[in-house]
Amino acid sequence: MVSEARPANPLKYLRDAVNNQIYVKLKDGSEYIGTLLVTDSTMNLILDDAMEVRGGKQVVAKIGKILIRGSMVQYISFNPEIAAEEVFTG
């Protein structure tokens, strides 16, 4: 009998990212970087020390704590230093 590998649940990766910095791009084009505090089964996110960024290179606003609705998320990067390398260096 051949067993098929089940694809990993993406929510597992999101839960594993709690207390780590993530990059979030929303469907309206806005971008945020912050520390993931909480997530749920609908991908609602609470970020701390959040910043709104533009083009991954320019800080638009330092926000602090923010709630992002899961239905608004276009994608999430668990490597924010790659997505927004110059935010923290330049």
N, C-alpha and C positions, 0 to 999 in steps of 0.2 A: 504494500500500500504506500502510495506516494502522498506525503502531506504537503499541502500548499502553505507557503509562508504568508502570514497575514500582514497587510501593510500596517505600519505603525500609526497609531492615532495621533494626529497633529496636536491635540490638546495635551498629550503627555509631554511633548517638547515645551509647550507653553508653561505648564505647571513646573517643569524642571527649571525654567528660567526665573522663577520667583526669587527675589532678592538680587537679581542681576540686571545690568543695564541692557535695554533693548531700544531698537529704532522702530517706529511705527509710521507707516504712510497711510493716510486716510483716502477715501474715495474722492473727496473734494480737493485733493492735492496737498493738503497740509501735512507736515511732517513733525514728529515729536521724538525726542530722546529722553529717557528717564529710567529710573529703577522700578522694575515691576514689583508691586507689593501684593496684588491680589488679582486673580482671574477666575472665571467661572465657566460653565459648560457652553455658554453662548459667546465666549471670547470677550466679554466685557473686561476692561483692564483698568486698574488703578495704578498710576505711575507717581512716584515721588521724585523730587528734584528734577521735575520735567522742564524741558526747554522746547519751544517751538523753533524749528530751524527751516531754512529755505535752501534747497539744492544741496543739502547735506554739508554746507560750507559756511552759512551765515546764521548766527543766532538772531531770531526775530524777537523773542520774548522769553524771559525766565519766569516760569509759571508756578513752580512748587508742586503741589498735589493736583492731579487731574484725573477725571473719570472719562474713559473713552468707550463708547458703545461698540460692542462687537460687530454690529451690523454696518458700522462705518469704516471698518478696517479693510484696507486693500491688501496690505501685506505687512509682515513683521520680520525684522532681521534680528537675529540673536548675536550679531557681530556689529554693534553700532559703530565701533571704531573704524570699520571698513566703510560703512555707509556714510559716515559723517566724519571722516578722518581729520579734516581741517577745523572743525568746530572747536576742538579741544587744544589744537596746536597753534592755530593762527588767529 
